Amino acid sequence: MGTTFIVERALSIARQTELGVPGWPIWKDAEGQRTLSAEASEKSWLIAGRATLTLENGEQITVERGDLVVIPAGTCHWHVHETVRRHYRSDALSPACCIL
């Protein structure tokens, strides 16, 4: 992955199934601001909520329910406008990690 966001809006059920989204863990994040760091890129599919994400390079994107966003490795600032529930998966994990 590069150093930019990749977004798929209104992710279809077929695409969710193709990616294995239903088997990914779920994370809930309340309204507010926080900075997260990751050694590998991470995929997040928003079940609910809305947030603006900002990378170290200043790139910014707002994501909401139904969006899949790939966040590149590094530091990302989250400004959660509406409580977020999301499935997430780090690209540092092997594909077999999330098979139930």
C-alpha positions as protocol buffer text, in pm:
chain_id: "A"
residue {
  index: 1
  type: MET
  ca { x: 0 y: 0 z: 0 }
}
residue {
  index: 2
  type: GLY
  ca { x: 101 y: 359 z: -53 }
}
residue {
  index: 3
  type: THR
  ca { x: 66 y: 657 z: 174 }
}
residue {
  index: 4
  type: THR
  ca { x: -286 y: 750 z: 73 }
}
residue {
  index: 5
  type: PHE
  ca { x: -636 y: 635 z: 160 }
}
residue {
  index: 6
  type: ILE
  ca { x: -824 y: 393 z: -63 }
}
residue {
  index: 7
  type: VAL
  ca { x: -1202 y: 410 z: -28 }
}
residue {
  index: 8
  type: GLU
  ca { x: -1489 y: 200 z: -159 }
}
residue {
  index: 9
  type: ARG
  ca { x: -1822 y: 371 z: -93 }
}
residue {
  index: 10
  type: ALA
  ca { x: -2143 y: 176 z: -17 }
}
residue {
  index: 11
  type: LEU
  ca { x: -1965 y: -163 z: -15 }
}
residue {
  index: 12
  type: SER
  ca { x: -2196 y: -428 z: -161 }
}
residue {
  index: 13
  type: ILE
  ca { x: -2275 y: -752 z: 21 }
}
residue {
  index: 14
  type: ALA
  ca { x: -2100 y: -944 z: -257 }
}
residue {
  index: 15
  type: ARG
  ca { x: -1783 y: -737 z: -209 }
}
residue {
  index: 16
  type: GLN
  ca { x: -1803 y: -778 z: 171 }
}
residue {
  index: 17
  type: THR
  ca { x: -1820 y: -1154 z: 123 }
}
residue {
  index: 18
  type: GLU
  ca { x: -1530 y: -1150 z: -125 }
}
residue {
  index: 19
  type: LEU
  ca { x: -1312 y: -965 z: 130 }
}
residue {
  index: 20
  type: GLY
  ca { x: -1428 y: -1179 z: 424 }
}
residue {
  index: 21
  type: VAL
  ca { x: -1557 y: -875 z: 616 }
}
residue {
  index: 22
  type: PRO
  ca { x: -1810 y: -1072 z: 827 }
}
residue {
  index: 23
  type: GLY
  ca { x: -1519 y: -1264 z: 987 }
}
residue {
  index: 24
  type: TRP
  ca { x: -1323 y: -952 z: 1085 }
}
residue {
  index: 25
  type: PRO
  ca { x: -1327 y: -829 z: 1447 }
}
residue {
  index: 26
  type: ILE
  ca { x: -1553 y: -536 z: 1541 }
}
residue {
  index: 27
  type: TRP
  ca { x: -1432 y: -214 z: 1704 }
}
residue {
  index: 28
  type: LYS
  ca { x: -1651 y: 56 z: 1858 }
}
residue {
  index: 29
  type: ASP
  ca { x: -1525 y: 412 z: 1895 }
}
residue {
  index: 30
  type: ALA
  ca { x: -1715 y: 694 z: 2070 }
}
residue {
  index: 31
  type: GLU
  ca { x: -1734 y: 1052 z: 1951 }
}
residue {
  index: 32
  type: GLY
  ca { x: -1412 y: 1243 z: 2004 }
}
residue {
  index: 33
  type: GLN
  ca { x: -1058 y: 1259 z: 1870 }
}
residue {
  index: 34
  type: ARG
  ca { x: -766 y: 1021 z: 1893 }
}
residue {
  index: 35
  type: THR
  ca { x: -448 y: 935 z: 1706 }
}
residue {
  index: 36
  type: LEU
  ca { x: -374 y: 575 z: 1611 }
}
residue {
  index: 37
  type: SER
  ca { x: -49 y: 429 z: 1478 }
}
residue {
  index: 38
  type: ALA
  ca { x: -8 y: 105 z: 1286 }
}
residue {
  index: 39
  type: GLU
  ca { x: 290 y: -78 z: 1139 }
}
residue {
  index: 40
  type: ALA
  ca { x: 81 y: -213 z: 848 }
}
residue {
  index: 41
  type: SER
  ca { x: -212 y: -85 z: 650 }
}
residue {
  index: 42
  type: GLU
  ca { x: -559 y: -159 z: 786 }
}
residue {
  index: 43
  type: LYS
  ca { x: -897 y: -210 z: 624 }
}
residue {
  index: 44
  type: SER
  ca { x: -1203 y: -73 z: 805 }
}
residue {
  index: 45
  type: TRP
  ca { x: -1564 y: -120 z: 699 }
}
residue {
  index: 46
  type: LEU
  ca { x: -1802 y: 109 z: 884 }
}
residue {
  index: 47
  type: ILE
  ca { x: -2116 y: -60 z: 1017 }
}
residue {
  index: 48
  type: ALA
  ca { x: -2232 y: 268 z: 1172 }
}
residue {
  index: 49
  type: GLY
  ca { x: -2116 y: 623 z: 1233 }
}
residue {
  index: 50
  type: ARG
  ca { x: -1908 y: 888 z: 1063 }
}
residue {
  index: 51
  type: ALA
  ca { x: -1546 y: 1003 z: 1106 }
}
residue {
  index: 52
  type: THR
  ca { x: -1288 y: 1226 z: 944 }
}
residue {
  index: 53
  type: LEU
  ca { x: -945 y: 1065 z: 912 }
}
residue {
  index: 54
  type: THR
  ca { x: -623 y: 1261 z: 864 }
}
residue {
  index: 55
  type: LEU
  ca { x: -284 y: 1117 z: 772 }
}
residue {
  index: 56
  type: GLU
  ca { x: 55 y: 1258 z: 875 }
}
residue {
  index: 57
  type: ASN
  ca { x: 92 y: 1405 z: 524 }
}
residue {
  index: 58
  type: GLY
  ca { x: -229 y: 1609 z: 577 }
}
residue {
  index: 59
  type: GLU
  ca { x: -451 y: 1400 z: 349 }
}
residue {
  index: 60
  type: GLN
  ca { x: -802 y: 1393 z: 492 }
}
residue {
  index: 61
  type: ILE
  ca { x: -1116 y: 1195 z: 417 }
}
residue {
  index: 62
  type: THR
  ca { x: -1459 y: 1160 z: 576 }
}
residue {
  index: 63
  type: VAL
  ca { x: -1604 y: 808 z: 588 }
}
residue {
  index: 64
  type: GLU
  ca { x: -1946 y: 688 z: 700 }
}
residue {
  index: 65
  type: ARG
  ca { x: -2168 y: 384 z: 734 }
}
residue {
  index: 66
  type: GLY
  ca { x: -2117 y: 146 z: 441 }
}
residue {
  index: 67
  type: ASP
  ca { x: -1771 y: 273 z: 342 }
}
residue {
  index: 68
  type: LEU
  ca { x: -1459 y: 58 z: 331 }
}
residue {
  index: 69
  type: VAL
  ca { x: -1139 y: 254 z: 385 }
}
residue {
  index: 70
  type: VAL
  ca { x: -784 y: 126 z: 361 }
}
residue {
  index: 71
  type: ILE
  ca { x: -565 y: 327 z: 598 }
}
residue {
  index: 72
  type: PRO
  ca { x: -194 y: 313 z: 513 }
}
residue {
  index: 73
  type: ALA
  ca { x: 67 y: 220 z: 773 }
}
residue {
  index: 74
  type: GLY
  ca { x: 176 y: 503 z: 996 }
}
residue {
  index: 75
  type: THR
  ca { x: -14 y: 755 z: 1206 }
}
residue {
  index: 76
  type: CYS
  ca { x: -378 y: 845 z: 1145 }
}
residue {
  index: 77
  type: HIS
  ca { x: -582 y: 1098 z: 1342 }
}
residue {
  index: 78
  type: TRP
  ca { x: -950 y: 1003 z: 1388 }
}
residue {
  index: 79
  type: HIS
  ca { x: -1214 y: 1269 z: 1451 }
}
residue {
  index: 80
  type: VAL
  ca { x: -1527 y: 1064 z: 1524 }
}
residue {
  index: 81
  type: HIS
  ca { x: -1838 y: 1275 z: 1457 }
}
residue {
  index: 82
  type: GLU
  ca { x: -2092 y: 997 z: 1525 }
}
residue {
  index: 83
  type: THR
  ca { x: -2007 y: 681 z: 1724 }
}
residue {
  index: 84
  type: VAL
  ca { x: -1834 y: 438 z: 1489 }
}
residue {
  index: 85
  type: ARG
  ca { x: -1878 y: 61 z: 1479 }
}
residue {
  index: 86
  type: ARG
  ca { x: -1650 y: -101 z: 1227 }
}
residue {
  index: 87
  type: HIS
  ca { x: -1513 y: -431 z: 1111 }
}
residue {
  index: 88
  type: TYR
  ca { x: -1135 y: -401 z: 1077 }
}
residue {
  index: 89
  type: ARG
  ca { x: -842 y: -608 z: 958 }
}
residue {
  index: 90
  type: SER
  ca { x: -470 y: -535 z: 966 }
}
residue {
  index: 91
  type: ASP
  ca { x: -271 y: -630 z: 659 }
}
residue {
  index: 92
  type: ALA
  ca { x: 0 y: -750 z: 901 }
}
residue {
  index: 93
  type: LEU
  ca { x: -215 y: -1059 z: 968 }
}
residue {
  index: 94
  type: SER
  ca { x: -207 y: -1366 z: 750 }
}
residue {
  index: 95
  type: PRO
  ca { x: -525 y: -1448 z: 553 }
}
residue {
  index: 96
  type: ALA
  ca { x: -589 y: -1753 z: 775 }
}
residue {
  index: 97
  type: CYS
  ca { x: -615 y: -1534 z: 1087 }
}
residue {
  index: 98
  type: CYS
  ca { x: -978 y: -1446 z: 1038 }
}
residue {
  index: 99
  type: ILE
  ca { x: -1128 y: -1775 z: 923 }
}
residue {
  index: 100
  type: LEU
  ca { x: -1386 y: -1892 z: 1173 }
}
